[in-house]
Amino acid sequence: MSTVITKPKIQIAPDLLTELLALTKEEKQVIVHCLFDARFMLGAKIRIWPSTFLYDTGSSHRSELVHADCIAFAPQWTEVPQGKIVHFSLLFTGLPSVCSTFNLIEEIDQPGGFTVTGIKRNDSDVYFVWV
């Protein structure tokens, strides 16, 4: 014979609940899916520098790059086959809740850093950009 277990009612202290909700909001992350067009390039190589940030255009807030997928971190390179559009994703720490527009800037001491300005904030904090 099987036993049915009902879901118990859980009570959380109001102070603790407020603290947990604040921590949840602080842990938000921003995902930027990038497309790099190498259709007309021969022997293209790309990489991302850890000094890539999201800058809130309405404040001094800077979100840091946490993870990159399908692209090498400098000093390594990712080769891009000729005639292809390469997709890679960047994961950043969260933006402030009041942020409405931000810039993606790869700060490097040489030409060719990725820069995308005027990205409009959305509810999902998932974005698609050409770099």
Backbone hydrogen bonds, N-H to C=O, Kabsch-Sander energy under -0.5 kcal/mol:
donor,donor_aa,acceptor,acceptor_aa,energy
5,I,3,T,-0.6
6,T,4,V,-0.6
17,L,13,A,-2.5
18,T,14,P,-2.3
19,E,15,D,-2.0
20,L,16,L,-2.6
21,L,17,L,-2.4
22,A,18,T,-2.0
23,L,19,E,-2.2
24,T,20,L,-2.2
25,K,21,L,-1.9
26,E,22,A,-2.0
27,E,23,L,-1.4
28,K,25,K,-1.2
30,V,92,F,-2.2
31,I,125,D,-2.5
32,V,30,V,-0.5
32,V,90,L,-2.9
33,H,31,I,-0.6
33,H,127,Y,-3.6
34,C,32,V,-0.6
34,C,88,F,-3.7
35,L,129,V,-2.2
36,F,86,V,-2.7
38,A,36,F,-0.7
38,A,84,K,-2.7
41,M,38,A,-1.6
43,G,41,M,-0.5
44,A,80,V,-0.6
46,I,78,T,-2.6
48,I,72,A,-2.7
52,T,49,W,-0.5
53,F,105,I,-2.7
54,L,63,S,-2.0
55,Y,103,N,-2.8
56,D,54,L,-0.5
56,D,61,H,-1.7
57,T,101,T,-2.5
59,S,56,D,-1.0
63,S,54,L,-2.9
65,L,52,T,-0.8
66,V,91,L,-3.7
67,H,91,L,-1.6
69,D,89,S,-2.8
74,A,48,I,-2.3
76,Q,73,F,-1.7
78,T,46,I,-3.1
79,E,77,W,-0.5
80,V,44,A,-2.9
83,G,38,A,-2.1
84,K,81,P,-1.6
86,V,36,F,-2.7
86,V,84,K,-0.5
88,F,34,C,-2.1
89,S,69,D,-2.2
90,L,32,V,-2.4
91,L,67,H,-3.0
92,F,30,V,-3.1
93,T,64,E,-2.2
94,G,28,K,-1.3
99,C,96,P,-1.7
102,F,119,I,-2.3
103,N,55,Y,-2.2
104,L,116,V,-3.2
105,I,53,F,-2.6
105,I,103,N,-0.6
106,E,114,F,-2.6
107,E,51,S,-2.9
107,E,105,I,-0.8
108,I,106,E,-0.9
116,V,104,L,-2.6
119,I,102,F,-2.7
120,K,118,G,-0.5
121,R,100,S,-2.9
127,Y,31,I,-2.5
129,V,33,H,-2.5
131,V,35,L,-2.7
